[in-house]
């Protein structure tokens, strides 16, 4: 009996459909060039291409896709994955590894696959500079990279990341001038090479639209720094950066009620930090989020 099962599992891994392969081996993620197995989270390459095409649609009534822009982003993604294939695949990323890394990282990031703001945007919240976030600076760089790579892949197949997009809340309560200078000059934070990789992962590679950044509880010096940076931003980007300080009325009106913020950010909600990973690893719930191919 055991031998027959092993043979059937081997057959599925070699010849089965993406969903059969996902069901047979749901806890190992292969980011290899063939894009054949679980790194697609049970989806197909066609699903991935549709995610990039949704991202590339122009934000007007016509809904025309900017093909050049879409291809450039997809090419950037492919080149990055090829360049980092060995680190991402040897050994293949497992559920055990991701959960262990999540536990060691602690609590600074607040989000999950179904979290939305008042207007339907995917909502991500982070406490910058808190003790748990600082702990990641002491972790093995490869572990941080593999974790971030895995987490951001999970969002590819959430259509709301492409339309209407993502809103981001950054709580700067724990950010000090000293920490910031050390991070910028290389005297603190992640190693330079890891910073470069994380930078590529978080911007310019995945099919997601950032529709708004809300910066709260920042110090005066940071307000001045952001005000200076805005001088060099396009009108569109500038309109999406909201520096609120301790006045959160705009945040509560446009994005999220006070009571729904995490306790650590002044709200009343005790955030379940394992929920994000539970959603990714529970196959049935994940499949319910599948991005269906567009009719056009």
N, C-alpha and C positions, 0 to 999 in steps of 0.2 A: 504493500500500500504506500509506504513512505517513498519508495523508489519511483512509483508511478506519479506521485505528486511532484517530486523533484523534477522529473522529466517534463511534466506539463508546465511547471513554472519556468523551466528553461526555454520551452517552446514559446511561451507568452512573451518572455523577455526579448526573444529574437524576432518573432513574427507577429505578435499580438498588436491590436490597435492601441493607441495612446491610453485610452480609458482602461483597457484590459491590463496593460502594463502598470498603470497607476494603482489599480486594485490589487495586483499581485505583489507589488513592492512599494507601498505608499510612504515609507519613511526614509528612503535614500534618494538623494537629488543629484543627478548627473548633469553638470553644466558643459558637457562636451560639445564638439562642433556639430555632431549629427543632430542635435536638438530633438532627440527621438523619444526621450523618456520623461522621468518625473520632474525635471526642472520646468516642464510646461504645466505642472500641477494638474495633469489629466486633460489638458487642452491640446490643440493641434497647432502646427506652425501657422495655419490659416487664421486661427484665432488671434495669434500674436500679430500677424500682419494687419488684421482688422483693427486691432487696438492702436497701432501706429497710424493707420489711415483715419481713424476717428480723431486722433490727436491733431492730425494735419489739416483738418477742415478749417477753412477760414471762418472767423467769427462774424458772419453776416447772414442775411436772409437766404442767400443762394446756397450755402453749404458746400461750396466748391473746395476740393482738396488741393492744397499746395504740395504737389508731388515732389518737387525738388527739395523742399524743406523736410518732408517726410522721409525721403530716401537718405538725405544727409544724416538725420538722426539715427535711422536704422543702421546705416553704415558705421557710424560712431559706436553704436552698441556692439555690432559684430566685431569690429576691430578690437575693442576693449576686451571682449570675451576671449578672442583668440590670443591676445597678448598675455592674458592672465589665466589661461586655461589650466595650466599645471597647478597653480595655487588653489584654484576653485574646484578642482576635480580629484586631487590626490591628497587624502582619500576622498571619496564622494561625501558630500555634506549629508549628515544624518539628523533625524529628529532629536536624538539624544544630545548631539553636539549643540544644536541651536537652543534647546531648552536650558542646557547647562550655562551657555554663554549669557542667555537672557537673565538667569538668576544672579550671575556674578555681576552683571551690569547694574542691577538694582533698578530703582524707580526714578526715572527722569523723563521718560517718553510716554505720552498718554495718547493712545490711538488704538483703533481696531477696525476691521474691514467694514463694519456697518455704521461707524460713527459719522454722523452728518451734522452740519450746522443748520440754521433756520431756513436757508435757501437751497439746501440739498447738496452743498459742496462736501467733499470728503474733508474731515476736520482732523488736523494733527496738532498736538500741543506738546511743548517741551519746556522743562526747567533748565535753563542754561546755567552752567557753573555750579550746580548743586553737588553735594558730596558723592552721590551715586554716579553722576555723570563723570566726575573727575576720576572715579575708580577705573573707568575704561582706559585712561591714559597709561595705566600700569599693566594692562593686559597684553598678551602676545599679539602683535600687529596682525598676523595672519588670521587669528580668531575673530578679531573685530571686522576685518575685511570680509571674511566668509559670511559672517552674520549679517552685515549690511547688504551684501550682494543677495543673500537669500531673501531678506525682508523686502527689499525693493522689487524683486521679481514677483512677489506675491501680489503687488498692486497692479501689475500689467493688465490682469484680467478683471479688474474692477472698473466697469465702464465710466462710473462717476469721476474717476481720476482724469479722464479725457474731457468729459463734458457732464456737469458744469465745471469740474476742476477741483483744486485743493485750496483750502485756506489753512494758514499756519499761525499759531499763537506761540510767541516766544516770551516766557517770563524771565526777566533779567534780574530778579531780586538778588541772586547770589553772584552776579558778575561784578568783579572789581577791576579797577584800572590796572592793578598789578598783574592779575591773572590774564587780562587781555593782552598786555604788552608781552608777557612771557609766551603766550600762545602765538602771537604774530611773529616774534623774533626767533622762534624756535627753541626758546628756553623752557617750554612747557607744552603739555598736550601731546598729541600723537606725533610719531616720527614724520619727517617731511614726505617720504614716499607714500606713507599711508594717507596723509592729508590729501595728496594729489589724487590718489585712487578714490577716496571718499568724495572728493570734489566732483570727479567725473560721474560717479554713481548718482549723486544727488542733483546734478544739473547737466542738461545737455545730452542725456543718453536715453532715459526712459520716457515712454509716451504719457506724460502727465503735464497738466497745466496748473501753474501756481496763480490763483486768482486773487490772493490777498495775504499780506503779512501784517499781523497785529503785534506790536512790540509793547509790552507792559512792564511797569515797575522798574524802568531803567533809571540809571543815575543821570545827573545833569550833564556830565561830560560826554556820556553816550548820546544824549539827545543832540548835543552840538555836533558830534561826529557824524551822526546820521543826517542831520540837516545839511552838513557840508557835502556828504556823499550824494544827496539828492540833486545837487547842482549838475551832476554829470549823468543823471538818469533821463531816459526818454519820458515824455509826458505820460505814456501808458503805464510804464513801470512805476513812476512816481505816484500815480493815482492809486496804486495797489499797496503802497507801504504806509501803514498807519502807526504813528508813534503816539501812544496814549498815556504813558506814564502811570500815575495812580488814578487817573480818571477813566473809568471803564464803561461809562454809559453807552458809548458808541459800540463797544464790543458786545455788551448785553443786548443792545437793540438789533444789531445786524447779524451777530454770529451765534452766541450761546448765552443762555440765562445764567445768572450768578450761581444759582443752586446746582447747575449741571457741571460747573467746573470742578476739577479734582480738589480734594481737601487741601492738598499741598500747594494749590494755586489760589487759595482763598474761597473755594466753593464748598459744596456740601456732599459731593459725590465721592464715595470711596472707590477708587478705580481698581478694577481687577486686572492686574498686570499680566496674568497668564491668558487672558481672554483672546488676545491677538493670536498667539500661537495655537491656542485651542481651535480657533476658526480655521487656521491654515491646515492643521493636521487632521481635522474631522472631515473626511472625504465627502460625506453626504451634504454637509452644510456648504462646503466649498463648491461642489458642483451646482448648487442652487444659485451661485453667483456667476455662473458661466456667461461669458460675453458671446451672444449669438452673432453669427455673421450678418452684416448689413445686407439689405435687399439689393442695394445698388452696387 
